[in-house]
Amino acid sequence: MKIHNFSPGPSILPQSVFEKAAQGVLDLNGSGLSILEVSHRGKDFIAIHEQAKQLVKELLQVPDTYHILFLAGGASSQFFMTPLNCLPQDGRAAYVDTGSWSSKAIKEAKRYGQVDVIASSKADGYKYIPKSFTVPSEAAYLHLTSNNTIYGTQFHQFPQCDIPIVCDMSSDIFSRPVDINRFGIIYAGAQKNMGPAGVTLVIIREDMLGKANRDIPSMLDYKVHIEGDSMYNTPPVFPIYVSMLTLDWLKDQGGVKSIEEINQQKAKVLYDEIDRNPLFIGVAAPEDRSLMNVTFLLKDQALEKPFLEMCKQIGCDGVKGHRSVGGFRASIYNAMPLEGVEALVGAMQQFEKQMG
């Protein structure tokens, strides 16, 4: 039986990437060595690293005024690295609170300067993206979380403002085109759309650097990592390798514009069923529904366990919602084929017949 992996992360990657990565573990490019043992300063990995950077630039149309870093520590490390490097001690930053991850970013940023939470949907269970807010022009940056994995909401339009936007794109990077020039920093954990857990992509514009006026430990200093080309210390070699393979796969699919169209199609199939099926109801405000993480509930919560059992029987894995909110969540990242979404829709329709 084919298993359809709806896990929110670490998540599904393309089958061809799994196969190439497995071969690389056994023998990297006919070298007789595994990717797990090659030197990060050897020619084989240097070529991989350069190709990964070039693919990021190409897929997102990143200008030369930006630096591309592959760092360890997860996106959660960027919650404090961003203000540590970019928020002056006497400065202020603006944050929009749209879920658990933005809330954690706010907590970390408060260690380094004044943080203005200019909008929040917390009081309403993070079911929508705030829209009517004013961005203070004196703030060093505006921090956003583009897609909220737990709650199933997503910024479909980024706010217009005169200050740099810093954006956590962990769960929707490479899923759609973005105007990179509107962002001072984009960061993303790899384990949704780019690769396995263990590496974090950071895209940072040159003019974001050198403004904090504080002593920064070397391992947390963007400038140190830029000068070392992400190799100040030993980088996460295998996750970078798999990320390169995934980005290469994405290029072969036609790039982010083509994958966006596929993602829209997949999401429509699933949301249409949620709205049609009398047993289920969507969680997120319709205008803010995520194309990556689809959250929904059974109107009769007593039926949750039987529905999850049906999902298991037909091979739909990882559909259970986050422990903090319950219900169901189907993560339909780039590598999820339409076939997987149709299998879940089939389970919902079969469950409707049984319960009807």
GIWO-V625919 format. One record per residue. N is the residue number from 1. RES is the residue in one letter. SS is DSSP state (H for helix, E for strand, - for the rest). OMEGA is omega as a letter, one per 20 degrees, with the letter a starting at -180 (* if undefined). Layout:
N;RES;SS;OMEGA, N;RES;SS;OMEGA
This chain:
1;M;-;r, 2;K;-;r, 3;I;-;r, 4;H;E;a, 5;N;E;r, 6;F;-;a, 7;S;-;a, 8;P;-;r, 9;G;-;i, 10;P;-;a, 11;S;-;a, 12;I;-;r, 13;L;-;a, 14;P;-;a, 15;Q;H;a, 16;S;H;r, 17;V;H;r, 18;F;H;a, 19;E;H;r, 20;K;H;r, 21;A;H;r, 22;A;H;r, 23;Q;H;r, 24;G;H;r, 25;V;H;r, 26;L;H;a, 27;D;-;a, 28;L;-;r, 29;N;-;r, 30;G;-;a, 31;S;-;a, 32;G;-;r, 33;L;-;r, 34;S;-;r, 35;I;-;a, 36;L;-;a, 37;E;-;a, 38;V;-;r, 39;S;-;r, 40;H;-;r, 41;R;-;r, 42;G;-;a, 43;K;H;a, 44;D;H;a, 45;F;H;r, 46;I;H;r, 47;A;H;r, 48;I;H;a, 49;H;H;r, 50;E;H;r, 51;Q;H;r, 52;A;H;r, 53;K;H;a, 54;Q;H;r, 55;L;H;r, 56;V;H;r, 57;K;H;a, 58;E;H;a, 59;L;H;a, 60;L;H;a, 61;Q;-;a, 62;V;-;r, 63;P;-;a, 64;D;-;r, 65;T;-;r, 66;Y;E;r, 67;H;E;r, 68;I;E;a, 69;L;E;r, 70;F;E;a, 71;L;E;r, 72;A;-;r, 73;G;-;r, 74;G;H;r, 75;A;H;r, 76;S;H;r, 77;S;H;r, 78;Q;H;r, 79;F;H;r, 80;F;H;r, 81;M;H;a, 82;T;H;r, 83;P;H;r, 84;L;H;a, 85;N;H;a, 86;C;H;r, 87;L;-;r, 88;P;-;a, 89;Q;-;r, 90;D;-;a, 91;G;-;r, 92;R;E;r, 93;A;E;r, 94;A;E;a, 95;Y;E;r, 96;V;E;a, 97;D;E;a, 98;T;-;r, 99;G;-;a, 100;S;H;a, 101;W;H;r, 102;S;H;r, 103;S;H;r, 104;K;H;r, 105;A;H;r, 106;I;H;r, 107;K;H;a, 108;E;H;a, 109;A;H;a, 110;K;-;r, 111;R;-;a, 112;Y;-;r, 113;G;-;r, 114;Q;E;r, 115;V;E;r, 116;D;E;r, 117;V;E;a, 118;I;E;r, 119;A;E;r, 120;S;E;r, 121;S;-;a, 122;K;H;a, 123;A;H;r, 124;D;H;r, 125;G;-;r, 126;Y;-;a, 127;K;-;a, 128;Y;-;r, 129;I;-;r, 130;P;-;a, 131;K;-;a, 132;S;-;r, 133;F;-;a, 134;T;-;a, 135;V;-;a, 136;P;-;a, 137;S;-;a, 138;E;-;r, 139;A;-;r, 140;A;-;r, 141;Y;-;r, 142;L;E;a, 143;H;E;r, 144;L;E;r, 145;T;E;a, 146;S;-;a, 147;N;E;a, 148;N;E;a, 149;T;-;a, 150;I;-;a, 151;Y;-;r, 152;G;-;r, 153;T;E;a, 154;Q;E;r, 155;F;-;r, 156;H;-;r, 157;Q;-;r, 158;F;-;a, 159;P;-;r, 160;Q;-;r, 161;C;-;a, 162;D;-;r, 163;I;-;a, 164;P;-;r, 165;I;E;r, 166;V;E;a, 167;C;E;r, 168;D;E;a, 169;M;-;a, 170;S;-;a, 171;S;-;r, 172;D;-;r, 173;I;-;a, 174;F;-;r, 175;S;-;a, 176;R;-;r, 177;P;-;r, 178;V;-;r, 179;D;-;a, 180;I;H;a, 181;N;H;r, 182;R;H;a, 183;F;E;r, 184;G;E;r, 185;I;E;r, 186;I;E;r, 187;Y;E;a, 188;A;E;r, 189;G;E;a, 190;A;-;b, 191;Q;-;r, 192;K;-;a, 193;N;-;a, 194;M;-;a, 195;G;-;r, 196;P;-;r, 197;A;-;r, 198;G;-;r, 199;V;-;r, 200;T;E;r, 201;L;E;r, 202;V;E;r, 203;I;E;a, 204;I;E;r, 205;R;E;a, 206;E;H;a, 207;D;H;r, 208;M;H;a, 209;L;-;r, 210;G;-;a, 211;K;-;a, 212;A;-;r, 213;N;-;r, 214;R;-;r, 215;D;-;a, 216;I;-;r, 217;P;-;a, 218;S;H;a, 219;M;H;a, 220;L;H;a, 221;D;-;r, 222;Y;H;a, 223;K;H;r, 224;V;H;a, 225;H;H;r, 226;I;H;r, 227;E;H;r, 228;G;-;a, 229;D;-;a, 230;S;-;a, 231;M;-;r, 232;Y;-;r, 233;N;-;a, 234;T;-;a, 235;P;-;r, 236;P;-;a, 237;V;H;a, 238;F;H;r, 239;P;H;r, 240;I;H;r, 241;Y;H;a, 242;V;H;r, 243;S;H;r, 244;M;H;r, 245;L;H;a, 246;T;H;r, 247;L;H;r, 248;D;H;r, 249;W;H;a, 250;L;H;r, 251;K;H;r, 252;D;H;r, 253;Q;-;a, 254;G;-;r, 255;G;H;a, 256;V;H;r, 257;K;H;r, 258;S;H;a, 259;I;H;r, 260;E;H;a, 261;E;H;r, 262;I;H;r, 263;N;H;r, 264;Q;H;r, 265;Q;H;a, 266;K;H;a, 267;A;H;a, 268;K;H;r, 269;V;H;a, 270;L;H;r, 271;Y;H;r, 272;D;H;r, 273;E;H;r, 274;I;H;a, 275;D;H;a, 276;R;H;a, 277;N;-;a, 278;P;-;a, 279;L;-;a, 280;F;E;r, 281;I;E;r, 282;G;E;a, 283;V;-;a, 284;A;-;r, 285;A;-;a, 286;P;H;a, 287;E;H;a, 288;D;H;a, 289;R;E;a, 290;S;-;r, 291;L;-;a, 292;M;-;a, 293;N;E;a, 294;V;E;a, 295;T;E;a, 296;F;E;a, 297;L;E;r, 298;L;E;r, 299;K;-;r, 300;D;-;a, 301;Q;H;r, 302;A;H;a, 303;L;H;a, 304;E;H;a, 305;K;H;r, 306;P;H;r, 307;F;H;r, 308;L;H;r, 309;E;H;r, 310;M;H;r, 311;C;H;r, 312;K;H;a, 313;Q;H;a, 314;I;-;r, 315;G;-;r, 316;C;E;a, 317;D;E;r, 318;G;-;a, 319;V;-;a, 320;K;E;a, 321;G;-;r, 322;H;-;a, 323;R;-;a, 324;S;-;a, 325;V;-;r, 326;G;-;a, 327;G;-;a, 328;F;E;r, 329;R;E;r, 330;A;E;r, 331;S;E;a, 332;I;-;a, 333;Y;-;a, 334;N;-;a, 335;A;-;r, 336;M;-;r, 337;P;-;r, 338;L;H;r, 339;E;H;a, 340;G;H;r, 341;V;H;r, 342;E;H;r, 343;A;H;r, 344;L;H;r, 345;V;H;r, 346;G;H;r, 347;A;H;r, 348;M;H;r, 349;Q;H;r, 350;Q;H;r, 351;F;H;r, 352;E;H;a, 353;K;H;a, 354;Q;H;a, 355;M;H;a, 356;G;-;*
